[in-house]
Each structure stands twice: as structure tokens, then as C-alpha cells.
Amino acid sequence: MKKKGLGARLKALFAGGLGSEESFEELEDLLIESDIGVQATMAITDRLRERSRSERATSRDELTDLLRDELTGMVKAGPIILDSDRLNVVLLLGVNGVGKTTTLAKLATHFRKTDQAADIVMAAGDTFRAAAVEQLTIHAERLGVRIVSQGPGADAGAVIYDAIESARTRGEQLVLADTAGRMHTKANLVAELSKIDRIVAGRAPDAAYHRLLVIDATTGQNGLRQAETFSEAVDLSGIVLAKYDSTAKGGILVPVARDLGIPASFVGTGESYDDLREFNPEVYVRELLGIE
């Protein structure tokens, strides 16, 4: 039997009000199960205790509105708007398997559709996996986008540097750079990505530079740990929440914003190139809570 989503379970809980401590404990369980995290959940339930009493909110709709208000105030939007007067560089980070390479193709589609960039180059910076280069090459061919790549095991920083230099020469507007997400240790991962970050910042000091971390919506609290690790390596501009649909709990953006201060920029909702949208806090919270 399929387990009910957060929205349906909240409706059942709020139908009886939040008059008892047991009901607040059940609410805490529901929020934690939805990947909102322990600290954020405790802060939310404390506020609901206070506000439901002071505002005399007892009906299901009133309680839902309070919860929606609290969650919306915790998440942050970090829009990525390209600068038409400068070269733009978007560095995509994330562990293997989260959908980085596909997200890169979706970003190319997004920036073209919104008329922010007509001439785009992809940099195959995940040189540790031959499959990653092959996959990105297929996406580039399908989209009619130029790709800069080298052989497996090549220096990722050199690949991205070449892409930036060639984009300048050709007058291209946007470099979308992939990176590897798997190292033998956390220290190696941080060191490698920090090196790439320094190369981009050093070689393109006049560029509009964005660093996006891709998190899989189905990975739960592991997503928070990934954000902690990658934010040690680079100053993240925002999060792309990939694989976010009705089957994903998706609450991970709340603790990422509350605990780490990292905003969300995009949400990936499917497998096609068009299945990427700009992050909207109100829409995200409504979907999370199952509000029509």
C-alpha cells in the first residue's frame, strides 16, 4: 500500500487541531520524515505552538496557512540571471548520480529559451568518468552546443580553462562546466574543487561566475551533508534540486537554507530538457504541503 504524502497526512492531523502535545509530536515526525531536518522542524513547531495560540488558529486551513508561512520564510531563492555584457561561467557541482550532466543540458535549454544566451559552450570537466564525457557530448550534439573536452583522466581545471579561453575568442556568452563528484576522500574532493574554482576565478576575473550544487531530491538528509562538504570547497551561488516530483519528499531545501544560508536556484522535475524551472519559494512550499 502506497504511503500517503505529507499533504494528505497534514490534512488528517490538522483536521483535529493542534491542541495537544501529542499532535505537535506527530507534526514533528511528519516534518522530519519529509527531510526538513530536526533543527528546522523544532523551530517550526515552536513557532506554530506560539502562533496557533496567539492567533487562535484552530481550523485545518488556518493551521496549514501558518505552516506554509513559516516554511516559506525559511527557504531562499537565488535567481541566476546572466549578464549580457560579460562572459558568464556556470560551474556545476555535485556527487555522481545526482543528475549533473543532464542538469547541464537543461540549463543550456533554459538560458536559450529565456533569451539570455544564444552561444553556449559546455566544458566536460568530469574527466574521471569516460561515461560523463560521452553523455555530455551526446547532449551537446542534440542541443547544437559546442563542447570542449579532453581524454579520460585529463586535468579538469585545464579543460575548463580551455573552454573559457575559447569562449572569449569566439565571443560566446556562456560556459557551462561539469565537474567530477567522486574522490577517494572528502579532503581530496574539497581540494580538487577548490583548485578548479581558483582557476575559473583567476582566468576569468571579469566574468559573471556562478557555482551551482545539484542535489538529488530523493537522497534525504544526505543532501544536507553534501551541501556542507561542497560549500567548504567553493562559495555556492545556489542549489539545483534534481529529480523533484510527486514521489520525492523534497524538504531538504529547508535545512540547506536555514542551516547553511544557501539559496535554491532551480528545480528539476523530469527527464526532458524542458523539465527545469526557476525556484519559487511559494510554489515549492505549496507543492511540499500538497496545497492545490
C-alpha positions as a Markdown table, in Angstrom:
| # | Residue | x | y | z |
|---|---|---|---|---|
| 1 | Met | 0.0 | 0.0 | 0.0 |
| 2 | Lys | 1.4 | 3.4 | -1.0 |
| 3 | Lys | 2.2 | 5.7 | 1.9 |
| 4 | Lys | 0.3 | 9.0 | 1.9 |
| 5 | Gly | 2.3 | 12.1 | 1.1 |
| 6 | Leu | 2.9 | 14.9 | 3.6 |
| 7 | Gly | 0.0 | 17.0 | 2.4 |
| 8 | Ala | -2.6 | 14.2 | 3.0 |
| 9 | Arg | -1.2 | 13.4 | 6.4 |
| 10 | Leu | -1.1 | 17.0 | 7.4 |
| 11 | Lys | -4.7 | 17.4 | 6.4 |
| 12 | Ala | -5.7 | 14.5 | 8.6 |
| 13 | Leu | -3.6 | 15.8 | 11.5 |
| 14 | Phe | -4.9 | 19.5 | 11.2 |
| 15 | Ala | -8.5 | 18.3 | 11.0 |
| 16 | Gly | -8.3 | 17.6 | 14.7 |
| 17 | Gly | -6.4 | 20.8 | 15.5 |
| 18 | Leu | -3.1 | 21.1 | 17.4 |
| 19 | Gly | -4.4 | 21.3 | 20.9 |
| 20 | Ser | -2.4 | 18.5 | 22.5 |
| 21 | Glu | 1.3 | 17.8 | 22.8 |
| 22 | Glu | 0.8 | 14.5 | 21.1 |
| 23 | Ser | -0.4 | 16.3 | 18.0 |
| 24 | Phe | 2.7 | 18.5 | 17.9 |
| 25 | Glu | 4.9 | 15.5 | 18.3 |
| 26 | Glu | 3.1 | 13.9 | 15.3 |
| 27 | Leu | 3.7 | 17.1 | 13.3 |
| 28 | Glu | 7.4 | 16.9 | 14.2 |
| 29 | Asp | 7.5 | 13.3 | 13.0 |
| 30 | Leu | 5.9 | 14.2 | 9.7 |
| 31 | Leu | 8.2 | 17.2 | 9.0 |
| 32 | Ile | 11.3 | 15.2 | 9.8 |
| 33 | Glu | 10.2 | 12.3 | 7.6 |
| 34 | Ser | 9.9 | 14.9 | 4.8 |
| 35 | Asp | 13.6 | 15.8 | 5.1 |
| 36 | Ile | 13.0 | 19.2 | 6.7 |
| 37 | Gly | 15.5 | 18.2 | 9.4 |
| 38 | Val | 15.5 | 18.1 | 13.2 |
| 39 | Gln | 16.6 | 21.7 | 13.9 |
| 40 | Ala | 14.3 | 23.3 | 11.4 |
| 41 | Thr | 11.4 | 21.1 | 12.5 |
| 42 | Met | 11.9 | 22.1 | 16.1 |
| 43 | Ala | 11.9 | 25.8 | 15.2 |
| 44 | Ile | 8.8 | 25.4 | 13.1 |
| 45 | Thr | 6.8 | 23.5 | 15.7 |
| 46 | Asp | 7.8 | 26.0 | 18.4 |
| 47 | Arg | 6.5 | 28.9 | 16.2 |
| 48 | Leu | 3.3 | 27.0 | 15.5 |
| 49 | Arg | 2.7 | 26.5 | 19.2 |
| 50 | Glu | 3.1 | 30.2 | 19.8 |
| 51 | Arg | 1.2 | 31.4 | 16.8 |
| 52 | Ser | -1.7 | 29.0 | 16.8 |
| 53 | Arg | -2.4 | 30.1 | 20.4 |
| 54 | Ser | -1.9 | 33.8 | 20.0 |
| 55 | Glu | -3.8 | 33.9 | 16.7 |
| 56 | Arg | -6.4 | 31.4 | 17.8 |
| 57 | Ala | -5.8 | 29.3 | 14.7 |
| 58 | Thr | -7.7 | 26.0 | 15.1 |
| 59 | Ser | -9.1 | 25.0 | 11.7 |
| 60 | Arg | -7.2 | 22.9 | 9.2 |
| 61 | Asp | -6.9 | 25.8 | 6.7 |
| 62 | Glu | -5.7 | 28.2 | 9.4 |
| 63 | Leu | -3.0 | 25.8 | 10.6 |
| 64 | Thr | -2.0 | 25.0 | 7.1 |
| 65 | Asp | -1.6 | 28.7 | 6.4 |
| 66 | Leu | 0.6 | 29.1 | 9.4 |
| 67 | Leu | 2.8 | 26.2 | 8.5 |
| 68 | Arg | 3.1 | 27.5 | 4.9 |
| 69 | Asp | 4.1 | 30.9 | 6.2 |
| 70 | Glu | 6.8 | 29.5 | 8.4 |
| 71 | Leu | 8.3 | 27.3 | 5.7 |
| 72 | Thr | 8.2 | 30.0 | 3.1 |
| 73 | Gly | 10.1 | 32.2 | 5.4 |
| 74 | Met | 12.9 | 29.6 | 5.8 |
| 75 | Val | 13.7 | 28.8 | 2.2 |
| 76 | Lys | 15.5 | 31.3 | 0.0 |
| 77 | Ala | 15.5 | 31.9 | -3.8 |
| 78 | Gly | 18.8 | 32.6 | -5.5 |
| 79 | Pro | 18.0 | 33.5 | -9.1 |
| 80 | Ile | 20.7 | 33.1 | -11.7 |
| 81 | Ile | 20.4 | 35.9 | -14.3 |
| 82 | Leu | 23.1 | 36.1 | -16.9 |
| 83 | Asp | 24.9 | 39.3 | -17.6 |
| 84 | Ser | 24.5 | 40.2 | -21.3 |
| 85 | Asp | 27.6 | 42.5 | -21.2 |
| 86 | Arg | 30.0 | 39.9 | -19.9 |
| 87 | Leu | 31.1 | 36.3 | -20.3 |
| 88 | Asn | 29.1 | 34.1 | -17.9 |
| 89 | Val | 30.5 | 30.9 | -16.3 |
| 90 | Val | 28.3 | 28.4 | -14.5 |
| 91 | Leu | 30.2 | 25.7 | -12.6 |
| 92 | Leu | 28.1 | 22.7 | -11.8 |
| 93 | Leu | 29.0 | 20.6 | -8.8 |
| 94 | Gly | 27.5 | 17.5 | -7.1 |
| 95 | Val | 28.2 | 13.9 | -6.3 |
| 96 | Asn | 28.0 | 11.3 | -9.0 |
| 97 | Gly | 24.5 | 10.1 | -9.7 |
| 98 | Val | 22.6 | 13.3 | -8.8 |
| 99 | Gly | 22.0 | 14.2 | -12.4 |
| 100 | Lys | 24.7 | 16.9 | -13.0 |
| 101 | Thr | 25.3 | 16.2 | -16.7 |
| 102 | Thr | 21.6 | 16.2 | -17.6 |
| 103 | Thr | 21.1 | 19.3 | -15.5 |
| 104 | Leu | 23.8 | 21.0 | -17.5 |
| 105 | Ala | 21.8 | 20.3 | -20.7 |
| 106 | Lys | 18.7 | 21.6 | -19.0 |
| 107 | Leu | 20.5 | 24.8 | -18.1 |
| 108 | Ala | 21.6 | 25.3 | -21.6 |
| 109 | Thr | 18.0 | 24.9 | -22.7 |
| 110 | His | 16.7 | 27.3 | -20.0 |
| 111 | Phe | 19.2 | 30.1 | -20.9 |
| 112 | Arg | 18.4 | 29.8 | -24.6 |
| 113 | Lys | 14.6 | 29.7 | -24.1 |
| 114 | Thr | 14.8 | 32.8 | -21.8 |
| 115 | Asp | 17.0 | 34.6 | -24.5 |
| 116 | Gln | 19.9 | 35.0 | -22.0 |
| 117 | Ala | 22.4 | 33.2 | -24.1 |
| 118 | Ala | 22.5 | 32.1 | -27.7 |
| 119 | Asp | 26.1 | 31.0 | -28.0 |
| 120 | Ile | 26.9 | 28.4 | -25.3 |
| 121 | Val | 29.9 | 26.1 | -24.8 |
| 122 | Met | 30.0 | 23.1 | -22.5 |
| 123 | Ala | 33.1 | 22.1 | -20.6 |
| 124 | Ala | 33.5 | 18.4 | -19.9 |
| 125 | Gly | 35.2 | 18.8 | -16.5 |
| 126 | Asp | 34.2 | 15.4 | -15.1 |
| 127 | Thr | 37.3 | 13.8 | -16.5 |
| 128 | Phe | 37.3 | 10.9 | -14.0 |
| 129 | Arg | 34.4 | 9.1 | -15.8 |
| 130 | Ala | 34.6 | 8.5 | -19.5 |
| 131 | Ala | 30.8 | 8.0 | -19.5 |
| 132 | Ala | 30.3 | 11.5 | -18.2 |
| 133 | Val | 32.2 | 13.0 | -21.2 |
| 134 | Glu | 30.3 | 10.7 | -23.6 |
| 135 | Gln | 27.0 | 11.7 | -22.1 |
| 136 | Leu | 27.7 | 15.4 | -22.2 |
| 137 | Thr | 28.9 | 15.0 | -25.8 |
| 138 | Ile | 25.5 | 13.5 | -26.7 |
| 139 | His | 23.6 | 16.3 | -25.0 |
| 140 | Ala | 25.8 | 18.9 | -26.8 |
| 141 | Glu | 25.1 | 17.3 | -30.2 |
| 142 | Arg | 21.4 | 17.1 | -29.6 |
| 143 | Leu | 21.2 | 20.8 | -28.5 |
| 144 | Gly | 23.6 | 22.1 | -31.1 |
| 145 | Val | 26.0 | 23.3 | -28.5 |
| 146 | Arg | 29.8 | 23.3 | -28.8 |
| 147 | Ile | 31.7 | 21.1 | -26.3 |
| 148 | Val | 35.3 | 21.3 | -25.0 |
| 149 | Ser | 36.7 | 18.0 | -23.8 |
| 150 | Gln | 39.9 | 16.0 | -23.4 |
| 151 | Gly | 40.6 | 12.4 | -22.7 |
| 152 | Pro | 39.7 | 10.5 | -19.5 |
| 153 | Gly | 42.0 | 11.4 | -16.7 |
| 154 | Ala | 42.8 | 14.9 | -18.1 |
| 155 | Asp | 43.2 | 17.8 | -15.7 |
| 156 | Ala | 39.7 | 19.1 | -15.2 |
| 157 | Gly | 40.9 | 22.7 | -14.5 |
| 158 | Ala | 42.7 | 22.7 | -17.8 |
| 159 | Val | 39.6 | 21.6 | -19.7 |
| 160 | Ile | 37.5 | 24.3 | -18.1 |
| 161 | Tyr | 40.3 | 26.9 | -18.7 |
| 162 | Asp | 40.4 | 25.9 | -22.4 |
| 163 | Ala | 36.6 | 26.3 | -22.6 |
| 164 | Ile | 36.8 | 29.8 | -21.1 |
| 165 | Glu | 39.6 | 31.0 | -23.4 |
| 166 | Ser | 37.9 | 29.6 | -26.5 |
| 167 | Ala | 34.6 | 31.2 | -25.5 |
| 168 | Arg | 36.3 | 34.5 | -25.3 |
| 169 | Thr | 37.9 | 34.1 | -28.7 |
| 170 | Arg | 34.6 | 33.1 | -30.3 |
| 171 | Gly | 32.5 | 35.7 | -28.5 |
| 172 | Glu | 30.3 | 33.1 | -26.8 |
| 173 | Gln | 28.2 | 34.2 | -23.9 |
| 174 | Leu | 28.1 | 31.3 | -21.6 |
| 175 | Val | 30.4 | 28.5 | -20.4 |
| 176 | Leu | 28.6 | 25.6 | -18.6 |
| 177 | Ala | 31.2 | 23.5 | -16.8 |
| 178 | Asp | 30.7 | 20.0 | -15.5 |
| 179 | Thr | 32.9 | 18.6 | -12.6 |
| 180 | Ala | 33.6 | 15.3 | -11.0 |
| 181 | Gly | 31.8 | 14.4 | -7.9 |
| 182 | Arg | 33.7 | 11.4 | -6.5 |
| 183 | Met | 37.1 | 11.4 | -4.9 |
| 184 | His | 38.8 | 8.9 | -2.6 |
| 185 | Thr | 38.3 | 11.2 | 0.4 |
| 186 | Lys | 36.3 | 14.3 | 1.4 |
| 187 | Ala | 39.7 | 16.2 | 1.6 |
| 188 | Asn | 40.5 | 15.3 | -2.0 |
| 189 | Leu | 37.1 | 16.4 | -3.2 |
| 190 | Val | 37.4 | 19.8 | -1.5 |
| 191 | Ala | 41.0 | 20.3 | -2.7 |
| 192 | Glu | 40.2 | 19.4 | -6.3 |
| 193 | Leu | 37.1 | 21.6 | -6.5 |
| 194 | Ser | 38.8 | 24.5 | -4.7 |
| 195 | Lys | 41.6 | 24.3 | -7.3 |
| 196 | Ile | 39.0 | 24.4 | -10.2 |
| 197 | Asp | 37.3 | 27.3 | -8.5 |
| 198 | Arg | 40.6 | 29.3 | -8.3 |
| 199 | Ile | 41.3 | 28.6 | -11.9 |
| 200 | Val | 37.9 | 30.0 | -13.0 |
| 201 | Ala | 38.1 | 33.0 | -10.7 |
| 202 | Gly | 41.7 | 33.7 | -11.8 |
| 203 | Arg | 41.4 | 33.2 | -15.5 |
| 204 | Ala | 38.0 | 34.9 | -15.8 |
| 205 | Pro | 38.1 | 37.7 | -13.2 |
| 206 | Asp | 35.8 | 39.8 | -15.2 |
| 207 | Ala | 33.2 | 37.1 | -15.9 |
| 208 | Ala | 29.8 | 36.7 | -14.1 |
| 209 | Tyr | 30.6 | 33.5 | -12.2 |
| 210 | His | 28.0 | 31.2 | -10.7 |
| 211 | Arg | 28.6 | 28.0 | -8.7 |
| 212 | Leu | 25.6 | 25.6 | -8.5 |
| 213 | Leu | 25.3 | 22.5 | -6.5 |
| 214 | Val | 23.0 | 19.7 | -7.7 |
| 215 | Ile | 21.2 | 17.7 | -5.0 |
| 216 | Asp | 19.0 | 14.7 | -5.7 |
| 217 | Ala | 15.6 | 15.3 | -4.0 |
| 218 | Thr | 15.4 | 11.6 | -3.1 |
| 219 | Thr | 18.6 | 11.4 | -1.1 |
| 220 | Gly | 17.2 | 12.9 | 2.1 |
| 221 | Gln | 19.4 | 14.3 | 4.8 |
| 222 | Asn | 22.5 | 13.2 | 2.8 |
| 223 | Gly | 21.8 | 16.2 | 0.7 |
| 224 | Leu | 22.5 | 18.5 | 3.6 |
| 225 | Arg | 25.8 | 16.8 | 4.2 |
| 226 | Gln | 26.7 | 17.2 | 0.6 |
| 227 | Ala | 25.9 | 20.9 | 0.7 |
| 228 | Glu | 28.1 | 21.2 | 3.8 |
| 229 | Thr | 31.0 | 19.5 | 2.0 |
| 230 | Phe | 30.8 | 21.4 | -1.2 |
| 231 | Ser | 30.3 | 24.7 | 0.5 |
| 232 | Glu | 33.7 | 24.1 | 2.1 |
| 233 | Ala | 35.3 | 23.9 | -1.3 |
| 234 | Val | 33.5 | 26.8 | -3.0 |
| 235 | Asp | 31.2 | 29.7 | -2.3 |
| 236 | Leu | 27.9 | 28.3 | -3.6 |
| 237 | Ser | 25.6 | 30.6 | -5.5 |
| 238 | Gly | 22.6 | 28.2 | -5.3 |
| 239 | Ile | 21.1 | 24.8 | -5.3 |
| 240 | Val | 19.6 | 22.9 | -8.1 |
| 241 | Leu | 17.1 | 20.3 | -6.7 |
| 242 | Ala | 17.1 | 17.5 | -9.2 |
| 243 | Lys | 14.6 | 14.6 | -9.6 |
| 244 | Tyr | 11.9 | 16.5 | -7.7 |
| 245 | Asp | 8.4 | 15.1 | -8.4 |
| 246 | Ser | 5.4 | 13.8 | -6.5 |
| 247 | Thr | 7.4 | 10.8 | -5.3 |
| 248 | Ala | 10.2 | 12.8 | -3.7 |
| 249 | Lys | 9.9 | 14.2 | -0.2 |
| 250 | Gly | 12.0 | 17.2 | -1.2 |
| 251 | Gly | 12.1 | 19.1 | 2.1 |
| 252 | Ile | 15.9 | 19.2 | 2.1 |
| 253 | Leu | 15.9 | 22.8 | 0.8 |
| 254 | Val | 14.6 | 24.0 | 4.1 |
| 255 | Pro | 17.6 | 22.9 | 6.3 |
| 256 | Val | 20.0 | 23.8 | 3.5 |
| 257 | Ala | 18.7 | 27.4 | 3.5 |
| 258 | Arg | 18.2 | 27.6 | 7.3 |
| 259 | Asp | 21.4 | 26.0 | 8.5 |
| 260 | Leu | 23.8 | 26.9 | 5.7 |
| 261 | Gly | 22.3 | 30.0 | 4.2 |
| 262 | Ile | 22.4 | 28.6 | 0.6 |
| 263 | Pro | 19.5 | 29.6 | -1.6 |
| 264 | Ala | 17.8 | 27.4 | -4.3 |
| 265 | Ser | 18.0 | 28.5 | -7.9 |
| 266 | Phe | 16.3 | 25.8 | -10.0 |
| 267 | Val | 14.1 | 22.7 | -9.6 |
| 268 | Gly | 14.4 | 19.7 | -12.0 |
| 269 | Thr | 11.0 | 18.0 | -12.4 |
| 270 | Gly | 11.5 | 15.4 | -15.1 |
| 271 | Glu | 13.8 | 13.9 | -17.7 |
| 272 | Ser | 13.3 | 16.2 | -20.7 |
| 273 | Tyr | 15.4 | 19.2 | -21.4 |
| 274 | Asp | 12.5 | 21.5 | -20.6 |
| 275 | Asp | 11.9 | 20.0 | -17.2 |
| 276 | Leu | 13.7 | 22.7 | -15.3 |
| 277 | Arg | 12.2 | 25.7 | -13.7 |
| 278 | Glu | 13.4 | 28.7 | -11.6 |
| 279 | Phe | 12.9 | 28.2 | -7.9 |
| 280 | Asn | 9.9 | 29.9 | -6.4 |
| 281 | Pro | 9.6 | 29.6 | -2.6 |
| 282 | Glu | 5.8 | 29.9 | -2.6 |
| 283 | Val | 5.3 | 27.3 | -5.3 |
| 284 | Tyr | 7.8 | 25.0 | -3.7 |
| 285 | Val | 6.1 | 25.1 | -0.2 |
| 286 | Arg | 2.6 | 24.7 | -1.7 |
| 287 | Glu | 3.8 | 21.5 | -3.5 |
| 288 | Leu | 5.6 | 20.3 | -0.4 |
| 289 | Leu | 2.4 | 20.7 | 1.6 |
| 290 | Gly | 0.2 | 19.3 | -1.1 |
| 291 | Ile | -1.8 | 22.6 | -1.3 |
| 292 | Glu | -3.9 | 22.8 | -4.5 |
